[in-house]
Amino acid sequence: MEPNTVTPPPTATTLRRSLGLPAVILFGLAYMAPIIVYGTFGILAEKSQGTVAMSYLLALVAVLLTAISYGRMANLYPVAGSAYSYARRAIGAHVGFLVGWAVLLDYFFIPMVIWLIGAAYLSAEFPSVPSWLWIVLYIAITTAVNIIGIVFASRTNIVLMAVQCLIVAAFIFLCGRYVVAAAGPGGLISAEPFFQADVPLSAALSGAAVAAYSFLGFDAVTTLTEETKDPQRTMPRAILAIALIGGAVFIVAAYFAQLVHPGGHFDNADAASFEIAMTIGGDLFAAIFLAGLVIAQFTAGLSAQASVGRLLYAMGRDGVLPRRIFGYLHPRLRTPALNLLFAGAIGLAALFLTEESSTSFINFGAFLAFTAVNLSVAVLYVKWHPRIRPIGALRGLLLPLVGAAITLVLLSSLDRDALILGSVWLCIGIAYLCALTRLFTRAPPDLHMAEVG
């Protein structure tokens, strides 16, 4: 071989396949941070007018339909990039770019919100320490762990996930004990967390549009496809398992919390879970609960930053973003180090934002991505794809279209600011795509399909 034709060794240019099914499921659940159901409980209770469990149930239906579509697409296209890659291959390069652009909004702001919430909890416990210092520490530690490597990050998640799962289990148990003590065993059975005669379904639907934020993570693991062993089998199973496990935890946790505190009125909705923790377990459990929430934020931030780093890597490798920067892998660690540093730098914007302003962006991008993935399956069915057409019209066309319709309804249920700001972001993406493709006269750079080993 001539010297100028020598290619770099695969180890320097490819992501390392090291994750099995349990690790992928754990990473998705860590991204979800199951304990966060209590962090958002008060807000959801107000929006749903005391039917939080129903809001989570409605969100779970939408998520499960979308999870099935994600699983099918991950089986067909086992590459990093998630919804961006799927829409690109199934619908078209331009649509894929815009989906990726919308997902960037989602992925950039999720770690920012996570770090903001974690800093808020720590500031409440240690008011003498400035909030900005906690944000900087969160970003610095999670960035360092992710650059070291996905295996180290997943091992760290095992310990942190175990802690928060124990706290969630303890919270549910103490809620049950409190209800039994107050109303007897019969008090554990009630339809009110799901249905109330004076509460319209639209209230639960409005809550579901917010509750869907808690599920983000089942889709994010598809960005780890190129680091997963046997991804064509592992990813579909992991995606469905994450959605089901997360949904079960959210519904049960919300049900018992709603039994302890019926209705949707709190003195401070942001601190509703602390009020309930004090009620069921006193000062000691409230302190343990606070520690668990802080740990959960670190765990979720670890997974969220890893996902945005790999999404940027996929877009950089394709030349949609500058390849030299975003397509770079650290030669020894084989992680997208520059992307992770960039995500951390973007996260510093949390120093100037509030939780409310940053969370308003997230579900806009998520619902657009969910809709695109559902439509991708339906489009492939219509195109007579040889691995989609045989599954039949119900699973290949009808269910994906129902999933797309539900996610569009949830998208329309977002508040006005989220819709305006999300639309502005999308318009910026269209303008960039227009420049990138010279007024749409050429396709964006083609997607590089990594071989499945």
C-alpha positions in Angstrom: 0.0 0.0 0.0 1.3 3.5 -0.9 2.1 5.7 2.1 -0.5 8.3 1.1 -3.3 5.6 1.1 -2.7 4.4 4.7 -5.8 4.8 6.7 -5.9 5.3 10.5 -6.4 2.1 12.5 -10.0 1.4 13.4 -9.4 1.9 17.1 -8.7 5.6 16.5 -11.8 6.3 14.4 -14.5 4.1 15.7 -16.5 4.0 18.9 -15.7 1.0 21.1 -18.5 -1.7 21.4 -18.5 -2.4 25.2 -22.2 -2.1 26.4 -24.5 -5.0 26.9 -28.3 -5.0 27.5 -28.2 -4.3 31.2 -25.8 -1.4 30.8 -27.9 0.2 28.1 -31.1 -0.1 30.1 -29.3 1.3 33.1 -28.0 4.2 31.1 -31.5 5.0 29.9 -33.0 4.8 33.3 -30.2 7.0 34.7 -31.0 9.5 32.0 -34.6 9.4 33.1 -33.6 9.7 36.8 -36.7 7.9 38.2 -36.6 9.9 41.4 -37.3 13.1 39.4 -41.0 12.1 39.4 -41.0 13.7 42.8 -39.1 16.8 41.7 -41.8 17.7 39.2 -44.8 16.3 41.2 -46.2 19.6 42.4 -46.1 21.2 38.9 -47.8 18.2 37.4 -50.4 18.1 40.1 -51.4 21.7 39.4 -51.5 21.2 35.7 -53.5 17.9 35.9 -55.7 19.2 38.7 -54.8 16.3 40.9 -54.7 13.5 38.3 -50.9 13.0 38.0 -51.1 9.3 37.7 -53.4 9.6 34.7 -51.0 12.2 33.1 -48.2 9.7 33.4 -50.4 6.9 32.0 -51.3 9.0 28.9 -47.7 9.9 28.5 -46.7 6.2 28.7 -49.1 5.2 25.9 -47.6 7.8 23.6 -44.0 6.8 24.7 -44.7 3.0 24.2 -45.9 3.5 20.7 -42.9 5.7 19.9 -40.5 3.3 21.7 -41.7 0.5 19.4 -40.9 2.7 16.4 -37.5 3.6 17.8 -36.8 -0.1 18.3 -37.6 -0.9 14.7 -35.4 1.9 13.4 -32.5 1.0 15.7 -32.7 -2.6 14.3 -32.6 -1.4 10.7 -30.0 1.4 11.2 -27.6 0.5 14.1 -25.7 3.8 14.1 -25.3 6.7 16.5 -27.5 9.7 15.8 -31.0 8.5 17.0 -34.0 10.3 15.4 -31.7 12.3 13.1 -30.2 9.2 11.5 -33.6 7.4 11.2 -35.5 10.3 9.6 -32.5 10.9 7.3 -32.5 7.3 6.0 -36.3 6.8 5.8 -37.7 10.2 4.8 -34.9 12.2 3.3 -31.7 14.1 4.0 -33.3 17.5 4.5 -35.9 16.2 6.9 -33.3 14.3 8.8 -31.2 17.4 9.2 -34.2 19.4 10.6 -35.0 16.6 13.0 -31.4 16.5 14.2 -31.6 20.3 14.6 -34.7 20.0 16.7 -33.2 17.2 18.8 -30.2 19.4 19.4 -32.5 21.8 21.2 -33.8 19.0 23.3 -30.4 17.4 24.1 -28.6 20.7 24.8 -31.2 21.9 27.3 -31.8 18.7 29.1 -28.4 18.6 30.8 -28.7 22.4 31.5 -32.0 21.8 33.3 -30.6 18.9 35.2 -27.6 21.0 36.4 -30.0 23.9 37.3 -32.2 21.6 39.4 -29.3 20.0 41.1 -27.8 23.4 41.9 -31.2 24.6 43.3 -31.4 21.6 45.7 -27.8 22.2 46.9 -28.4 25.9 47.3 -31.4 25.2 49.4 -29.4 23.0 51.7 -26.3 25.2 51.7 -27.5 28.8 51.2 -24.1 30.3 52.0 -22.6 28.7 48.8 -23.4 30.6 45.6 -25.6 28.7 43.1 -23.2 29.3 40.2 -20.5 27.3 42.0 -22.7 24.2 42.2 -23.5 24.5 38.5 -19.8 24.8 37.5 -18.9 21.8 39.7 -21.7 19.7 38.2 -20.5 20.5 34.7 -16.8 19.9 35.4 -17.3 16.5 37.1 -19.8 15.1 34.5 -17.6 16.3 31.6 -14.5 14.6 33.1 -16.3 11.3 33.8 -17.8 11.2 30.2 -14.4 12.0 28.6 -12.8 9.2 30.5 -15.1 6.8 28.7 -18.6 5.3 28.5 -17.7 2.2 30.5 -16.5 4.2 33.4 -19.6 6.4 33.2 -21.9 3.3 33.1 -20.1 1.8 36.1 -20.6 5.1 38.0 -24.3 5.0 37.1 -24.7 1.6 38.7 -23.9 2.9 42.1 -25.8 6.1 41.7 -28.9 4.4 40.3 -29.0 2.0 43.2 -29.1 4.8 45.6 -32.0 6.7 44.0 -34.0 3.4 43.4 -33.8 2.7 47.1 -35.0 6.2 47.9 -37.9 5.9 45.5 -38.9 2.5 47.0 -38.7 4.0 50.5 -40.9 6.9 49.4 -43.5 4.7 48.0 -43.4 2.4 51.1 -43.7 5.4 53.5 -46.6 6.8 51.5 -48.4 3.5 51.7 -47.8 3.2 55.4 -49.1 6.8 56.0 -52.3 6.1 54.0 -53.0 2.8 55.8 -52.5 4.6 59.2 -54.9 7.3 58.2 -57.6 5.4 56.3 -56.9 1.7 56.7 -55.9 -0.7 54.0 -58.9 0.3 51.9 -57.3 3.7 51.5 -54.7 2.2 49.2 -57.3 1.7 46.5 -58.6 4.8 44.9 -59.5 6.0 41.4 -58.9 9.7 42.2 -55.2 9.9 41.1 -56.6 8.8 37.6 -60.2 10.1 37.4 -62.2 12.8 39.1 -65.7 13.8 38.1 -64.9 17.5 38.2 -61.6 17.3 36.3 -61.7 17.3 32.5 -59.5 14.9 30.5 -57.8 18.0 29.0 -56.2 18.7 32.3 -54.6 15.3 32.4 -53.6 15.7 28.8 -52.0 19.1 29.7 -50.1 17.3 32.5 -49.1 14.5 30.1 -47.4 17.0 27.8 -45.1 17.9 30.8 -44.9 14.4 32.1 -43.4 13.2 28.9 -40.2 15.0 29.9 -39.7 12.4 32.6 -39.5 9.7 29.9 -36.7 11.2 27.9 -34.0 8.6 28.1 -35.6 5.7 26.3 -34.8 7.4 23.0 -31.5 8.9 24.1 -29.8 5.4 24.4 -30.0 5.0 20.6 -27.1 7.5 20.4 -25.0 4.7 22.1 -25.8 2.2 19.3 -22.2 2.1 18.0 -20.9 1.4 21.4 -23.4 -1.5 22.1 -22.8 -5.2 21.5 -25.2 -6.8 19.0 -27.1 -3.5 18.7 -29.7 -4.9 16.3 -31.0 -7.2 19.1 -30.0 -5.2 22.1 -31.4 -1.8 21.2 -35.0 -2.6 20.5 -35.2 -4.7 23.7 -33.5 -2.0 25.8 -35.7 0.8 24.4 -39.0 -1.0 25.2 -37.7 -2.1 28.7 -36.6 1.4 29.6 -40.0 2.9 28.6 -42.0 0.2 30.5 -39.8 0.3 33.7 -39.8 4.1 33.8 -43.5 4.3 33.2 -44.3 1.8 35.9 -42.2 3.7 38.4 -43.7 7.0 37.5 -47.3 5.9 37.7 -46.9 4.0 41.0 -44.9 6.8 42.6 -47.4 9.5 41.4 -50.3 7.3 42.6 -49.1 6.9 46.1 -47.9 10.6 46.4 -51.4 11.7 45.2 -53.0 9.5 47.9 -51.0 11.3 50.6 -51.8 14.7 49.1 -54.9 14.6 46.9 -55.6 17.5 44.6 -53.3 19.9 43.0 -52.8 22.8 45.4 -49.6 23.3 47.3 -48.1 26.3 49.2 -45.0 25.9 46.9 -45.4 23.6 44.0 -41.7 23.4 43.3 -41.1 22.0 46.8 -44.2 19.8 46.9 -42.2 16.6 47.2 -40.3 17.9 50.2 -43.6 18.7 51.9 -44.8 15.1 51.3 -41.5 13.7 52.4 -41.8 15.6 55.7 -45.3 14.4 56.1 -44.5 10.7 55.6 -41.0 10.4 57.1 -40.1 13.5 59.2 -36.9 15.5 59.1 -34.6 12.5 58.7 -36.3 11.1 55.6 -36.6 14.6 54.1 -32.8 15.0 54.4 -32.2 11.6 52.8 -34.7 12.4 50.1 -32.9 15.7 49.3 -29.6 13.8 49.1 -31.2 11.3 46.7 -32.5 14.1 44.4 -29.0 15.7 44.2 -27.5 12.3 43.4 -30.1 11.7 40.7 -29.3 15.0 39.1 -25.7 14.0 38.8 -26.6 10.6 37.4 -29.0 12.1 34.8 -26.5 14.8 33.8 -23.9 12.1 33.2 -26.2 10.3 30.7 -27.6 13.5 29.1 -24.2 15.0 28.4 -23.0 11.6 26.9 -26.0 11.6 24.6 -25.5 15.1 23.2 -21.8 14.4 22.7 -22.6 11.4 20.5 -25.3 13.2 18.6 -22.9 15.9 17.7 -20.3 13.3 16.8 -22.8 11.7 14.3 -23.6 15.0 12.7 -19.9 16.0 12.6 -18.8 12.7 11.1 -21.4 13.2 8.4 -20.1 16.7 7.6 -23.4 18.4 8.6 -21.4 20.1 11.3 -17.7 20.9 10.9 -16.0 17.5 10.8 -12.7 18.4 12.2 -14.2 19.5 15.5 -17.5 17.6 15.9 -16.3 14.4 14.2 -13.2 14.2 16.4 -12.6 11.2 18.7 -9.9 11.2 21.4 -7.2 8.8 20.0 -6.7 6.9 23.2 -10.0 7.2 25.1 -12.1 7.0 21.8 -14.7 9.3 23.2 -16.0 12.5 21.4 -14.0 14.7 23.9 -14.4 18.0 22.0 -18.2 17.6 21.8 -18.4 16.8 25.5 -16.4 19.9 26.3 -18.6 21.9 24.0 -21.8 20.5 25.7 -20.3 21.5 29.0 -19.5 25.0 27.8 -23.1 25.4 26.5 -24.3 24.2 29.9 -22.7 27.3 31.5 -25.7 29.2 30.0 -27.5 27.8 33.0 -25.8 30.5 35.0 -28.1 33.0 33.3 -31.3 31.0 32.9 -34.1 29.7 35.2 -35.5 26.2 35.3 -38.8 27.4 33.8 -37.1 29.2 30.8 -34.9 26.3 30.0 -37.4 23.5 30.4 -39.8 25.3 28.0 -37.5 24.3 25.1 -37.1 20.6 25.8 -40.4 18.9 24.9 -40.7 20.8 21.7 -37.7 19.1 20.2 -38.6 15.8 21.8 -42.1 15.6 20.4 -40.8 16.6 16.9 -38.3 13.8 17.1 -40.9 11.3 18.4 -43.2 12.2 15.5 -40.4 11.9 12.9 -39.4 8.4 14.1 -43.0 7.2 14.0 -43.4 8.6 10.5 -40.1 7.0 9.5 -41.5 3.5 10.1 -44.7 4.4 8.3 -42.8 5.8 5.3 -40.6 2.7 5.0 -43.8 0.5 5.1 -45.3 2.6 2.2 -41.9 2.3 0.3 -42.2 -1.5 0.6 -39.0 -1.8 2.7 -38.2 -5.6 2.8 -37.8 -5.7 6.5 -40.8 -3.5 7.4 -43.5 -4.6 4.9 -43.6 -8.2 6.2 -44.7 -7.1 9.7 -48.1 -6.0 8.4 -50.2 -2.8 8.1 -51.1 -2.8 11.8 -47.5 -2.7 13.2 -45.9 -1.1 10.1 -48.3 1.6 9.3 -51.3 2.1 11.7 -49.5 2.0 15.1 -46.7 4.4 14.0 -49.3 6.8 12.6 -51.3 6.7 15.8 -48.0 7.3 17.7 -47.2 10.3 15.5 -50.7 11.7 16.0 -50.5 11.4 19.8 -47.1 13.1 19.9 -48.4 15.9 17.8 -51.4 16.4 20.1 -48.9 16.5 23.1 -46.8 19.0 21.1 -49.8 21.3 20.6 -50.5 21.1 24.3 -47.2 22.8 25.2 -47.4 26.3 26.5 -47.3 29.3 24.2 -43.7 30.2 25.0 -42.4 26.8 24.2 -44.1 26.7 20.8 -42.8 30.2 19.9 -39.2 29.6 21.0 -39.2 26.1 19.5 -40.5 27.5 16.2 -37.8 30.2 16.2 -35.1 27.5 16.7 -36.6 25.5 13.8 -36.6 28.5 11.5 -32.9 29.1 12.3 -32.3 25.5 11.4 -34.1 25.9 8.1 -31.9 29.0 7.3 -28.7 27.1 8.1 -29.9 24.1 6.0 -30.6 26.5 3.1 -27.1 27.9 3.3 -25.5 24.4 3.7 -27.3 23.1 0.6 -27.1 26.2 -1.5 -30.8 27.0 -1.5 -31.7 23.3 -1.4 -30.0 22.6 -4.7 -28.0 19.7 -3.2 -28.5 17.2 -0.4 -26.8 17.6 3.0 -23.7 15.4 3.4 -24.6 11.8 3.2 -24.8 9.7 6.3 -21.9 7.3 7.0 -23.3 3.9 7.9 -21.0 2.2 10.3 -20.9 -1.6 10.0 -22.4 -3.6 12.7 -19.8 -5.9 14.3 
